[in-house]
Amino acid sequence: MGVFVFLPLVLPLTAWPVARLAAHRLHPRMATWLLTVVSAVLALCSTLCLVLLMVVGTAQLPGNPLPDGWSDPEVREAVPYDEVAGKVAIPALCAVLASCMRAAWRHRWLRREAGRALAGLPATAVVVLPEESAYAYALPGGRGGRGGRGRVVVTTAMLDTLTGPERRALFAHERAHLDARHHLFLLTVQLAARANPFLRPLRTAVAYTAERWADEEAADRVGSRRTVARAVGKAALISRGAPSVTLAGFAPAGPVPRRVAALLGPAPAALAWPSLFTSAGLAAWAAAAGTTLSALSSANSAVTLFLILKAATPL
């Protein structure tokens, strides 16, 4: 084990460069997948690191529920013993679990409350609410939604401000969120950021790339990038924010000027892994290397501890 057990706690720092470069240099779909997978793996590894530190560091504390053989002196010679790190790992692990549970509960509560707000309305793919506040959001299917692909919720105030083509762009954007199940990507990176604060830049980046992904899908469907750019800009200007019971508060829209500028420019390059000899490629490979090293360090520490403690535990 040794120092390798601490590496997963700090290796998320290797993903910081790709968090920014991926949003500008990679296709939004690839950037969203890359950052989400990296966040999930690094968060799992850092959480496992806390568990290992707690087990190893507290084995000799009075009243611990571990088998007596785990605190044998011979076991201590094979497994580094750090009582301070073990004690610190206990509240840290409890904080991680409590924070992740709270985030998951809030996500479920938002979907349930959003579904209740639409109860009694026609089971259509698009729900128009007669409200003076301008907003629109995508409600995923399942318990909180209609099921299947979900529903697009929009108010009359929003529709009255947009032209016909812009309305189609708005619906295409929200439908893209549902088709790609972006709420799962956002939930994953949010839980990862709760598990390790070093992953917060990746959460912010995914919130932006998911919106860019939906923008590009909408542009393909309506056939006009400029129309989608106008719809995004108008919606941002007139929107007063969706009610707190919707998922809009869970998925921030990202920097609107950057999204509009990207839509007014050329379409992003086709999906392809960036070359190592570019800044985005170098950052992506560094993030992949850091993620791999974190996974290997966690696996090595876990397997080593398991084998040693299995041999020290009496049958």
Helices and strands as residue ranges (DSSP letters): G 2-6, H 7-10, G 11-15, H 16-25, H 28-57, G 68-71, H 73-78, H 83-117, E 126-129, E 136-139, E 151-155, H 156-161, H 164-179, H 182-195, G 197-199, H 200-222, H 225-238, G 247-249, H 256-264, H 279-312
